[in-house]
């Protein structure tokens, strides 16, 4: 049993959290804006900083100040590519570094995609790296929304899937989810339901009070007291906190947030005329002031080196991963194997990518540089039967394929390969399988799309014989009789 104190009850007795129990049972924090959720999370992080690894998903950049006192590494997500973030997440699990993933430089949809990628990479760590870690997600309703919003369905699906994995399956991998939300009604039920510990702060809506009271095992008539909680006061329950609901006033913290001060400040003493002059003086003629460029953000390799320095556990290059050439050949073999399976092209890209990642992990193949977008293109090349990712194939054809969207690359390469070998154009069934459809009409519409785009020219004579030309390359297929 490892206890940390997060605050005191109404009698002044300490309220403690068992960190070991928390790792196994997870925590849900709810409270309206201004109720003290971030303060509670900061207290929890500060008190457990020297006990367990911490990974903070920070959409507002409030927790970057942890690095001022503790050994947390700040990762500004806006500075890295998807592949770099995946590599960083893998190193974080290997080195057991405490980090803050700052997402405040991104739009909401980009935050969701980035958090999904980062959490998935943490989740996919090999078995020998399943060290215990607290994964704190502030404003969790952004990443696991209960209903569709203004973001794309794909971003919501990826983010919600990663959050569900964290809360439902993360325990066996050493990942203990701590999620904080403004309203339980905004948070997906599959995510909220997996927490066994609760800290409920001030909330005003009846539906939220009733649900909070249910989670705390309180009667509905007692739910009114949740509205009367002071800022920084929470009702706690759970195996890691207390067997009965306990009122807790959260203790002080040593680091601060970057949010605006809440206290009033005196207004300027200038008169209205003086303020008007200050606002308008030289407005039209004002020259642009050259501002110093912000300091460059660290590259991924530099940040990885910093993680190694903090943890004192340097990682040899590429442990357990196949050499570059052998790894590329192995990846190509896996893609060809998947492409040959019955019904593979009809599956969702996300499901195929997870299958691909699992096969690579089972064979200890390093694939951190392959994200979902790159996988879709490599898989399309494999579906077309082009070996070795197309490296030894016609450079002109591959260049032209690179200008197309991933979903049409496979049928285009099938046609281009036939034209290169002066073979008949693949029939509709073959093109339909590569396109991931069973509708001949969609294949015809695809060929019409290629024609309108100027990529292909299709000619069908009265006898039903079809030839396809690639005007830019001067290639043409032999005739195919329907």
Helices and strands as residue ranges (DSSP letters): E 3-8, E 14-18, H 19-25, E 27-30, H 37-48, E 53-58, G 64-68, E 73-76, G 77-79, H 82-95, E 99-102, H 108-123, G 127-129, E 133-137, G 140-142, H 153-169, G 171-173, E 175-181, G 184-186, H 189-192, E 197-200, H 206-215, G 220-223, H 224-227, E 233-238, E 242-250, H 272-280, H 300-311, H 324-340, G 344-346, H 349-362, H 372-383, G 388-390, H 395-401, G 406-408, H 409-420, H 428-435, H 440-453, E 457-460, E 465-470, E 475-476, E 480-481
